[in-house]
Amino acid sequence: MKRCFAASLTTTAQKVVNCEYNQRVRIDLLWLNNASSSSDSFTIYHVKAGDTPADSNTLAYQTALNGKRTTQFEGPIYLEPGDTLQALCVTATRVNIHVYCMVSSDDLN
């Protein structure tokens, strides 16, 4: 397991993990922290290939995270070729996300 992504979330859904068409990804841990002293909330989506972030593919919806606090989500979450994990927060750059996963390349032919 390695950290495959780390960033500050924005107010629009951004791709956190992008599963390429010759890969499969197993996400074992999502670690989120609120670096500010004010509360905020975040949303996480598991978006299938060809879809867009929506209520129907939400893993965590407007989940509150108090200031200077951390939370974790344990997997596994499996991404198939073309899938993405996307996330956003209410106030830009308050919430940071770290994703720990395993990536495997497959011969899909």
NUFIMAR-178293 format. One record per residue (C-alpha): residue number from 1; residue in three letters; x, y, z. Coordinates in nm, 2 decimals. Example, Ala and Ser with C-alpha at 12.3 -4.5 7.8 and 13.67 -1.06 7.14 Angstrom:
2
<pt seq="1" type="ALA" px="1.23" py="-0.45" pz="0.78"/>
<pt seq="2" type="SER" px="1.37" py="-0.11" pz="0.71"/>
This chain:
109
<pt seq="1" type="MET" px="0.00" py="0.00" pz="0.00"/>
<pt seq="2" type="LYS" px="0.13" py="0.34" pz="-0.09"/>
<pt seq="3" type="ARG" px="0.01" py="0.70" pz="-0.08"/>
<pt seq="4" type="CYS" px="-0.11" py="0.76" pz="-0.43"/>
<pt seq="5" type="PHE" px="-0.27" py="1.10" pz="-0.39"/>
<pt seq="6" type="ALA" px="-0.25" py="1.39" pz="-0.15"/>
<pt seq="7" type="ALA" px="-0.41" py="1.74" pz="-0.20"/>
<pt seq="8" type="SER" px="-0.62" py="2.01" pz="-0.07"/>
<pt seq="9" type="LEU" px="-0.98" py="1.98" pz="-0.18"/>
<pt seq="10" type="THR" px="-1.16" py="2.25" pz="-0.37"/>
<pt seq="11" type="THR" px="-1.53" py="2.35" pz="-0.39"/>
<pt seq="12" type="THR" px="-1.59" py="2.15" pz="-0.70"/>
<pt seq="13" type="ALA" px="-1.55" py="1.78" pz="-0.74"/>
<pt seq="14" type="GLN" px="-1.20" py="1.69" pz="-0.85"/>
<pt seq="15" type="LYS" px="-1.05" py="1.36" pz="-0.94"/>
<pt seq="16" type="VAL" px="-0.86" py="1.22" pz="-0.65"/>
<pt seq="17" type="VAL" px="-0.78" py="0.88" pz="-0.80"/>
<pt seq="18" type="ASN" px="-0.81" py="0.82" pz="-1.18"/>
<pt seq="19" type="CYS" px="-0.81" py="0.45" pz="-1.27"/>
<pt seq="20" type="GLU" px="-0.66" py="0.42" pz="-1.61"/>
<pt seq="21" type="TYR" px="-0.80" py="0.18" pz="-1.87"/>
<pt seq="22" type="ASN" px="-0.52" py="-0.07" pz="-1.81"/>
<pt seq="23" type="GLN" px="-0.54" py="-0.06" pz="-1.43"/>
<pt seq="24" type="ARG" px="-0.74" py="-0.17" pz="-1.13"/>
<pt seq="25" type="VAL" px="-0.71" py="0.02" pz="-0.80"/>
<pt seq="26" type="ARG" px="-0.78" py="-0.10" pz="-0.45"/>
<pt seq="27" type="ILE" px="-0.81" py="0.19" pz="-0.21"/>
<pt seq="28" type="ASP" px="-0.74" py="0.08" pz="0.14"/>
<pt seq="29" type="LEU" px="-0.75" py="0.41" pz="0.33"/>
<pt seq="30" type="LEU" px="-0.88" py="0.76" pz="0.29"/>
<pt seq="31" type="TRP" px="-0.74" py="1.00" pz="0.54"/>
<pt seq="32" type="LEU" px="-0.89" py="1.35" pz="0.56"/>
<pt seq="33" type="ASN" px="-0.79" py="1.64" pz="0.79"/>
<pt seq="34" type="ASN" px="-0.92" py="1.99" pz="0.84"/>
<pt seq="35" type="ALA" px="-0.62" py="2.21" pz="0.88"/>
<pt seq="36" type="SER" px="-0.82" py="2.52" pz="0.97"/>
<pt seq="37" type="SER" px="-0.97" py="2.61" pz="1.31"/>
<pt seq="38" type="SER" px="-1.32" py="2.63" pz="1.15"/>
<pt seq="39" type="SER" px="-1.55" py="2.34" pz="1.08"/>
<pt seq="40" type="ASP" px="-1.61" py="2.23" pz="0.72"/>
<pt seq="41" type="SER" px="-1.76" py="1.94" pz="0.54"/>
<pt seq="42" type="PHE" px="-1.66" py="1.72" pz="0.25"/>
<pt seq="43" type="THR" px="-1.82" py="1.49" pz="-0.01"/>
<pt seq="44" type="ILE" px="-1.66" py="1.18" pz="-0.17"/>
<pt seq="45" type="TYR" px="-1.79" py="1.01" pz="-0.49"/>
<pt seq="46" type="HIS" px="-1.71" py="0.68" pz="-0.65"/>
<pt seq="47" type="VAL" px="-1.77" py="0.76" pz="-1.01"/>
<pt seq="48" type="LYS" px="-1.80" py="0.48" pz="-1.26"/>
<pt seq="49" type="ALA" px="-1.65" py="0.52" pz="-1.61"/>
<pt seq="50" type="GLY" px="-1.86" py="0.76" pz="-1.82"/>
<pt seq="51" type="ASP" px="-2.06" py="0.89" pz="-1.52"/>
<pt seq="52" type="THR" px="-2.04" py="1.22" pz="-1.33"/>
<pt seq="53" type="PRO" px="-2.05" py="1.29" pz="-0.96"/>
<pt seq="54" type="ALA" px="-2.41" py="1.26" pz="-0.83"/>
<pt seq="55" type="ASP" px="-2.61" py="1.16" pz="-0.53"/>
<pt seq="56" type="SER" px="-2.63" py="0.81" pz="-0.67"/>
<pt seq="57" type="ASN" px="-2.25" py="0.75" pz="-0.64"/>
<pt seq="58" type="THR" px="-2.18" py="0.93" pz="-0.31"/>
<pt seq="59" type="LEU" px="-1.97" py="0.75" pz="-0.05"/>
<pt seq="60" type="ALA" px="-1.98" py="1.04" pz="0.20"/>
<pt seq="61" type="TYR" px="-2.21" py="1.33" pz="0.16"/>
<pt seq="62" type="GLN" px="-2.15" py="1.67" pz="0.33"/>
<pt seq="63" type="THR" px="-1.97" py="1.49" pz="0.62"/>
<pt seq="64" type="ALA" px="-1.88" py="1.74" pz="0.89"/>
<pt seq="65" type="LEU" px="-1.52" py="1.77" pz="1.00"/>
<pt seq="66" type="ASN" px="-1.44" py="2.00" pz="1.29"/>
<pt seq="67" type="GLY" px="-1.14" py="2.23" pz="1.28"/>
<pt seq="68" type="LYS" px="-0.80" py="2.08" pz="1.35"/>
<pt seq="69" type="ARG" px="-0.95" py="1.73" pz="1.33"/>
<pt seq="70" type="THR" px="-0.88" py="1.42" pz="1.12"/>
<pt seq="71" type="THR" px="-1.10" py="1.13" pz="1.01"/>
<pt seq="72" type="GLN" px="-1.04" py="0.81" pz="0.82"/>
<pt seq="73" type="PHE" px="-1.24" py="0.58" pz="0.59"/>
<pt seq="74" type="GLU" px="-1.11" py="0.22" pz="0.56"/>
<pt seq="75" type="GLY" px="-1.16" py="0.03" pz="0.24"/>
<pt seq="76" type="PRO" px="-1.14" py="-0.16" pz="0.04"/>
<pt seq="77" type="ILE" px="-1.29" py="0.05" pz="-0.24"/>
<pt seq="78" type="TYR" px="-1.24" py="-0.11" pz="-0.58"/>
<pt seq="79" type="LEU" px="-1.20" py="0.11" pz="-0.89"/>
<pt seq="80" type="GLU" px="-1.23" py="-0.06" pz="-1.22"/>
<pt seq="81" type="PRO" px="-1.08" py="0.07" pz="-1.54"/>
<pt seq="82" type="GLY" px="-1.22" py="0.42" pz="-1.62"/>
<pt seq="83" type="ASP" px="-1.35" py="0.47" pz="-1.26"/>
<pt seq="84" type="THR" px="-1.25" py="0.78" pz="-1.05"/>
<pt seq="85" type="LEU" px="-1.27" py="0.87" pz="-0.69"/>
<pt seq="86" type="GLN" px="-1.37" py="1.24" pz="-0.67"/>
<pt seq="87" type="ALA" px="-1.41" py="1.47" pz="-0.37"/>
<pt seq="88" type="LEU" px="-1.49" py="1.83" pz="-0.28"/>
<pt seq="89" type="CYS" px="-1.52" py="2.05" pz="0.04"/>
<pt seq="90" type="VAL" px="-1.74" py="2.34" pz="0.12"/>
<pt seq="91" type="THR" px="-1.46" py="2.59" pz="0.17"/>
<pt seq="92" type="ALA" px="-1.16" py="2.56" pz="-0.06"/>
<pt seq="93" type="THR" px="-0.83" py="2.43" pz="0.08"/>
<pt seq="94" type="ARG" px="-0.95" py="2.37" pz="0.43"/>
<pt seq="95" type="VAL" px="-0.98" py="1.99" pz="0.40"/>
<pt seq="96" type="ASN" px="-0.68" py="1.78" pz="0.28"/>
<pt seq="97" type="ILE" px="-0.71" py="1.42" pz="0.15"/>
<pt seq="98" type="HIS" px="-0.46" py="1.14" pz="0.14"/>
<pt seq="99" type="VAL" px="-0.54" py="0.82" pz="-0.04"/>
<pt seq="100" type="TYR" px="-0.35" py="0.50" pz="0.02"/>
<pt seq="101" type="CYS" px="-0.40" py="0.23" pz="-0.24"/>
<pt seq="102" type="MET" px="-0.26" py="-0.05" pz="-0.45"/>
<pt seq="103" type="VAL" px="-0.25" py="-0.01" pz="-0.83"/>
<pt seq="104" type="SER" px="-0.23" py="-0.32" pz="-1.05"/>
<pt seq="105" type="SER" px="-0.18" py="-0.31" pz="-1.43"/>
<pt seq="106" type="ASP" px="-0.38" py="-0.58" pz="-1.61"/>
<pt seq="107" type="ASP" px="-0.37" py="-0.71" pz="-1.96"/>
<pt seq="108" type="LEU" px="-0.74" py="-0.65" pz="-2.03"/>
<pt seq="109" type="ASN" px="-0.73" py="-0.80" pz="-2.38"/>
